Amino acid sequence: MVHQHFMLVPSLTVAENVVLGLPSGRGPLLDLDTASQRIAALGDEYGFRVKPDAPVWQLAVGEQQRVEIIKALYRGAELLILDEPT
């Protein structure tokens, strides 16, 4: 579900917000470069221009909404439920 009120940490980058709370898969460290590439690829695939290294606090509201959608897609969502999408 993509919430109406964002669940983003403003002081983190787009990529850091997307992977926040996910298991790293290999030891205690997360490969943020690989995650950033996947985030950019998802953005391209769905027509969302996202900069994985951009701090969330610098993004406009519409861009933050796209980050929330990318976050759901990154986690494997096959169906998105949008709370008040207009």
VODO-826033 format. One record per atom (N, C-alpha, C, O): residue number from 1; residue in three letters; x, y, z. Coordinates in steps of 0.001 Angstrom, whole numbers, plus 524288, in hexadecimal, padded with zeros to 5 digits. Layout:
N
R     i    aa      xx      yy      zz
R   NUM   ala       X       Y       Z
...
# end
This chain:
86
R     i    aa      xx      yy      zz
R     1   met   8034F   7FB5F   80000
R     1   met   80000   80000   80000
R     1   met   80373   804D3   80000
R     1   met   80772   80507   802AA
R     2   val   801DF   808A2   7FD07
R     2   val   80492   80DA3   7FCEA
R     2   val   8012C   81171   7FFFB
R     2   val   7FCC8   8129F   7FE6B
R     3   his   80333   81352   8044A
R     3   his   80030   81694   807DE
R     3   his   7FFCB   81C3D   805FF
R     3   his   80331   81E2E   80335
R     4   gln   7FB9C   81ECD   80794
R     4   gln   7FAD9   82453   80668
R     4   gln   7FF06   82792   80924
R     4   gln   80125   82B3C   806DD
R     5   his   80030   8263D   80DFB
R     5   his   80442   828F1   810F5
R     5   his   80941   825D4   8105F
R     5   his   8096B   8212E   81198
R     6   phe   80D45   82860   80E85
R     6   phe   81213   825B1   80D27
R     6   phe   814B8   82339   811DA
R     6   phe   81489   82543   81634
R     7   met   81728   81ED1   810DD
R     7   met   81A1F   81BFE   814D1
R     7   met   81FE3   81C58   8134D
R     7   met   82285   8185D   812B6
R     8   leu   821CD   8211E   812AD
R     8   leu   82723   82219   810F8
R     8   leu   82A27   82503   81532
R     8   leu   827E8   827FE   8183A
R     9   val   82F41   8241E   81559
R     9   val   832B5   826E8   818F6
R     9   val   8354D   82B47   815D4
R     9   val   83886   82A30   8126E
R    10   pro   833F7   83035   816E8
R    10   pro   835DC   8348D   813B6
R    10   pro   83BCC   83500   81364
R    10   pro   83DD9   836BB   80F66
R    11   ser   83E90   83380   81775
R    11   ser   84444   83421   81780
R    11   ser   84721   82FE0   81472
R    11   ser   84BE0   83038   813BE
R    12   leu   84456   82BE3   812A1
R    12   leu   846BE   827B2   80F96
R    12   leu   845E0   82895   809C1
R    12   leu   84281   82BA3   80832
R    13   thr   848F1   825E6   80694
R    13   thr   84845   8263F   800E7
R    13   thr   843A4   822E4   7FF30
R    13   thr   84172   81FE8   80241
R    14   val   8423F   82372   7FA48
R    14   val   83E15   8203C   7F80F
R    14   val   83F6E   81A77   7F8B8
R    14   val   83C37   8176D   7FA99
R    15   ala   8442F   818F2   7F72E
R    15   ala   845C7   81372   7F783
R    15   ala   845AC   8117F   7FD21
R    15   ala   843DD   80D28   7FE26
R    16   glu   84793   8149F   800BF
R    16   glu   8479E   81303   8063F
R    16   glu   84213   8123F   80848
R    16   glu   84117   80EA3   80B4D
R    17   asn   83E77   81595   806AA
R    17   asn   83904   81502   80844
R    17   asn   83692   8101D   805F8
R    17   asn   83393   80D6E   8089B
R    18   val   837CF   80EF1   80120
R    18   val   8357E   80A61   7FE8F
R    18   val   83735   8055A   8013C
R    18   val   83404   801D5   801FB
R    19   val   83C29   804F1   802B1
R    19   val   83E29   80012   804F8
R    19   val   83DC0   7FFED   80AEA
R    19   val   83EEF   7FBEE   80D50
R    20   leu   83C1C   80433   80D4D
R    20   leu   83BBA   80476   81301
R    20   leu   83837   80019   81514
R    20   leu   833B7   7FF96   81378
R    21   gly   83A4E   7FD03   8189D
R    21   gly   8374E   7F8CF   81B06
R    21   gly   8379E   7F39C   8183A
R    21   gly   83599   7EFB5   81A2E
R    22   leu   83A1D   7F377   813B0
R    22   leu   83AAB   7EE8C   810D4
R    22   leu   83F8A   7EBA5   812B1
R    22   leu   8436B   7EE1D   81419
R    23   pro   83F62   7E680   812B7
R    23   pro   84421   7E38F   813FE
R    23   pro   84831   7E45E   80FB3
R    23   pro   846D4   7E4D3   80B1D
R    24   ser   84D20   7E48A   8112D
R    24   ser   85144   7E59F   80D60
R    24   ser   8524B   7E10D   809C4
R    24   ser   85412   7E1D3   8055D
R    25   gly   8513B   7DC56   80B81
R    25   gly   85214   7D7CC   80833
R    25   gly   85776   7D571   808AD
R    25   gly   85813   7D0B5   80817
R    26   arg   85B71   7D8AC   809BE
R    26   arg   860C4   7D6A9   80A41
R    26   arg   8636D   7D95E   80ED4
R    26   arg   865A3   7DD98   80E37
R    27   gly   86339   7D706   81341
R    27   gly   865D6   7D95B   817C0
R    27   gly   86336   7DE5D   81973
R    27   gly   85EBC   7DF62   81806
R    28   pro   865FD   7E185   81C81
R    28   pro   8639B   7E636   81EB9
R    28   pro   8636B   7EAE0   81B04
R    28   pro   860DD   7EEC6   81C31
R    29   leu   86618   7EA88   8168C
R    29   leu   8666E   7EF0C   81311
R    29   leu   862E1   7EE74   80E55
R    29   leu   86213   7EA27   80C57
R    30   leu   860CD   7F2CD   80C9B
R    30   leu   85D61   7F2F3   8080D
R    30   leu   86064   7F557   80388
R    30   leu   86330   7F92E   80449
R    31   asp   85FE4   7F335   7FEF1
R    31   asp   86268   7F557   7FA4D
R    31   asp   85EE7   7F9AB   7F822
R    31   asp   85B74   7F8B0   7F4EE
R    32   leu   85FD9   7FE6B   7F9EB
R    32   leu   85C88   802D5   7F874
R    32   leu   85D19   80438   7F2AA
R    32   leu   85969   80634   7F04C
R    33   asp   861A6   80335   7F060
R    33   asp   8625A   8044A   7EACA
R    33   asp   85EC3   800DC   7E778
R    33   asp   85C43   802BA   7E3D0
R    34   thr   85E8B   7FBD5   7E8CB
R    34   thr   85B1E   7F83D   7E5F5
R    34   thr   85569   7F9BE   7E6C5
R    34   thr   8524F   7F9A0   7E319
R    35   ala   85409   7FB26   7EB95
R    35   ala   84EB1   7FCD2   7ECBA
R    35   ala   84D58   801B8   7E998
R    35   ala   8490B   80224   7E77C
R    36   ser   850FE   80567   7E94A
R    36   ser   85013   80A3E   7E65D
R    36   ser   84F27   80923   7E097
R    36   ser   84BCA   80B90   7DE26
R    37   gln   85221   8057B   7DE69
R    37   gln   8516A   80410   7D8EA
R    37   gln   84C08   801A7   7D80B
R    37   gln   8496C   802D3   7D42D
R    38   arg   84A66   7FE53   7DB9E
R    38   arg   8453E   7FBD9   7DB1D
R    38   arg   840E3   7FFE3   7DBAC
R    38   arg   83CFB   7FFA6   7D8E1
R    39   ile   8418B   80390   7DF41
R    39   ile   83DAC   807B5   7E009
R    39   ile   83D2F   80AFF   7DB14
R    39   ile   838DA   80C30   7D95E
R    40   ala   8419A   80C74   7D8CA
R    40   ala   84189   80F82   7D3F0
R    40   ala   83EF4   80C66   7CF8D
R    40   ala   83BFE   80E94   7CC73
R    41   ala   8400F   80751   7CF47
R    41   ala   83DB3   803FE   7CB3F
R    41   ala   837C8   803A3   7CBEF
R    41   ala   834E1   803D6   7C81C
R    42   leu   835FF   8031C   7D0C7
R    42   leu   83059   80304   7D1C8
R    42   leu   82DE1   8082E   7D02E
R    42   leu   829AF   80847   7CDD5
R    43   gly   83080   80C74   7D176
R    43   gly   82E89   81192   7CFF0
R    43   gly   82DFC   8120F   7CA12
R    43   gly   82A0F   8140A   7C820
R    44   asp   831EF   8103D   7C73E
R    44   asp   831B7   8106C   7C187
R    44   asp   82D5D   80CF0   7BF6B
R    44   asp   82A83   80E6F   7BBD9
R    45   glu   82CE4   80844   7C1AD
R    45   glu   828F4   80484   7BFDA
R    45   glu   8236A   806A2   7C064
R    45   glu   8201A   805B7   7BD07
R    46   tyr   8226D   80977   7C4A1
R    46   tyr   81D24   80B65   7C5AD
R    46   tyr   81C75   81131   7C46B
R    46   tyr   8185E   81371   7C591
R    47   gly   82062   81398   7C218
R    47   gly   81FEB   81906   7C079
R    47   gly   82087   81CF3   7C4DA
R    47   gly   81EBA   82162   7C462
R    48   phe   8230D   81B65   7C921
R    48   phe   82416   81EF6   7CD7E
R    48   phe   829D1   82073   7CD57
R    48   phe   82D36   81D12   7CDC2
R    49   arg   82AE6   82550   7CCC3
R    49   arg   83052   82711   7CCFC
R    49   arg   831C1   827CB   7D2B9
R    49   arg   82FD2   82B57   7D554
R    50   val   8351E   82470   7D49A
R    50   val   836DF   824D1   7DA07
R    50   val   83CCB   824F3   7DA24
R    50   val   83F65   8225D   7D708
R    51   lys   83EE0   827F8   7DDBA
R    51   lys   84481   82828   7DE99
R    51   lys   84588   82569   7E3C5
R    51   lys   84474   8279F   7E7E7
R    52   pro   84794   820AC   7E3A4
R    52   pro   84856   81DAA   7E875
R    52   pro   84BB7   82060   7EC8B
R    52   pro   84B27   81F57   7F134
R    53   asp   84F3B   823D8   7EAD9
R    53   asp   852B8   8266B   7EE91
R    53   asp   850A9   82BAE   7F085
R    53   asp   85352   82E57   7F383
R    54   ala   84BFD   82D30   7EEE0
R    54   ala   849BB   83230   7F089
R    54   ala   847A4   831D6   7F619
R    54   ala   844FF   82E0D   7F772
R    55   pro   848CF   835C2   7F95E
R    55   pro   84686   835DD   7FE9C
R    55   pro   8409C   836C2   7FE32
R    55   pro   83ED9   83A13   7FB31
R    56   val   83DA2   833D7   8012B
R    56   val   837EF   8342D   800DD
R    56   val   835F4   839A0   8024D
R    56   val   8320B   83B66   80023
R    57   trp   8388E   83C45   805DC
R    57   trp   836AA   8416D   80782
R    57   trp   836D4   84561   80310
R    57   trp   83436   84967   80358
R    58   gln   839D7   84451   7FEF9
R    58   gln   83A2C   847E9   7FA8B
R    58   gln   8360D   846D1   7F657
R    58   gln   8359C   849C4   7F291
R    59   leu   83318   842AC   7F6F7
R    59   leu   82F58   84121   7F2F5
R    59   leu   82A18   843DD   7F3A5
R    59   leu   82864   844ED   7F803
R    60   ala   8279A   844F4   7EF48
R    60   ala   82244   84706   7EF63
R    60   ala   81E91   842AD   7F11C
R    60   ala   81FFE   83E16   7F113
R    61   val   819DE   84424   7F299
R    61   val   81608   8405E   7F484
R    61   val   814FA   83C18   7F077
R    61   val   814BD   8377E   7F1D6
R    62   gly   8145B   83D8B   7EB92
R    62   gly   81368   839AB   7E77B
R    62   gly   817EA   835DC   7E6E5
R    62   gly   81718   83139   7E5EB
R    63   glu   81CAE   837CF   7E77D
R    63   glu   82142   83463   7E737
R    63   glu   82162   830AB   7EBDD
R    63   glu   822DC   82C20   7EB4F
R    64   gln   81FD7   83295   7F06D
R    64   gln   81FA3   82F36   7F50A
R    64   gln   81B87   82AF0   7F453
R    64   gln   81C49   82686   7F614
R    65   gln   81735   82C3A   7F1C6
R    65   gln   81342   8283C   7F0A0
R    65   gln   81585   82402   7ED17
R    65   gln   8147B   81F5F   7EDD5
R    66   arg   81894   8259E   7E948
R    66   arg   81B0A   821CB   7E5CB
R    66   arg   81EED   81E5F   7E8BD
R    66   arg   81F6E   819BD   7E790
R    67   val   821A8   82094   7EC84
R    67   val   82544   81D78   7EFB8
R    67   val   82239   8194E   7F2B9
R    67   val   823F9   814D7   7F31A
R    68   glu   81DBD   81AB5   7F4D4
R    68   glu   81A81   816E3   7F7A0
R    68   glu   818C5   8127A   7F3F5
R    68   glu   818AC   80DED   7F583
R    69   ile   8176C   813CE   7EF2D
R    69   ile   815D5   80FD1   7EB64
R    69   ile   81A77   80C60   7E9F5
R    69   ile   819F7   80799   7E9BC
R    70   ile   81EF5   80EC5   7E8FC
R    70   ile   823B4   80BC1   7E7C9
R    70   ile   8250B   80829   7EC57
R    70   ile   826B8   803BB   7EB86
R    71   lys   82452   80A0A   7F11A
R    71   lys   82570   806D6   7F5BA
R    71   lys   82211   801E8   7F5B1
R    71   lys   823FF   7FDA3   7F6C7
R    72   ala   81D1E   8027B   7F478
R    72   ala   8199F   7FDEF   7F443
R    72   ala   81B33   7FA3A   7EFDC
R    72   ala   81B34   7F579   7F096
R    73   leu   81C86   7FC5C   7EB56
R    73   leu   81E25   7F91B   7E6EB
R    73   leu   8234D   7F653   7E80B
R    73   leu   823F6   7F1C8   7E69D
R    74   tyr   826E6   7F8FB   7EA8D
R    74   tyr   82BFE   7F6BA   7EBE8
R    74   tyr   82B4F   7F1FE   7EF74
R    74   tyr   82E4C   7EE3C   7EF2D
R    75   arg   82761   7F23B   7F2BD
R    75   arg   82661   7EDF8   7F672
R    75   arg   82324   7E995   7F40D
R    75   arg   8219C   7E5ED   7F6C5
R    76   gly   82219   7E9F0   7EEFB
R    76   gly   81F91   7E5A2   7EC3D
R    76   gly   819AD   7E5EF   7EBC7
R    76   gly   8172C   7E201   7EA98
R    77   ala   81765   7EA7C   7ECAD
R    77   ala   811B3   7EAFB   7EC46
R    77   ala   80FE4   7E9C4   7E6B7
R    77   ala   81212   7EBC1   7E2EB
R    78   glu   80BED   7E684   7E650
R    78   glu   80998   7E553   7E13B
R    78   glu   804A9   7E887   7E057
R    78   glu   802D0   7E911   7DBEF
R    79   leu   80296   7EAA2   7E491
R    79   leu   7FDDF   7EDCC   7E468
R    79   leu   7FEA9   7F257   7E824
R    79   leu   80055   7F193   7EC96
R    80   leu   7FD79   7F70D   7E660
R    80   leu   7FDF3   7FBA6   7E9B8
R    80   leu   7F88E   7FD91   7EB49
R    80   leu   7F513   7FE20   7E804
R    81   ile   7F7EA   7FE8F   7F04D
R    81   ile   7F32D   800FD   7F250
R    81   ile   7F4CB   80672   7F403
R    81   ile   7F7FA   80715   7F78E
R    82   leu   7F294   80A5C   7F176
R    82   leu   7F416   80FC0   7F279
R    82   leu   7EFE7   8126E   7F5BB
R    82   leu   7EB54   81286   7F43E
R    83   asp   7F173   81497   7FA20
R    83   asp   7EDEB   81767   7FD92
R    83   asp   7ED5C   81CF5   7FB86
R    83   asp   7F11C   81FF7   7FBB0
R    84   glu   7E8CB   81E59   7F9A0
R    84   glu   7E7A1   82373   7F75B
R    84   glu   7EBA6   824F6   7F335
R    84   glu   7EEBB   8288E   7F410
R    85   pro   7EBAC   82246   7EEBB
R    85   pro   7EFAB   82325   7EABE
R    85   pro   7EF39   8283F   7E7B5
R    85   pro   7F2B2   82978   7E49E
R    86   thr   7EB19   82B3A   7E87C
R    86   thr   7EA8B   83014   7E581
R    86   thr   7ECFE   834A3   7E837
R    86   thr   7ECDA   83900   7E633
# end
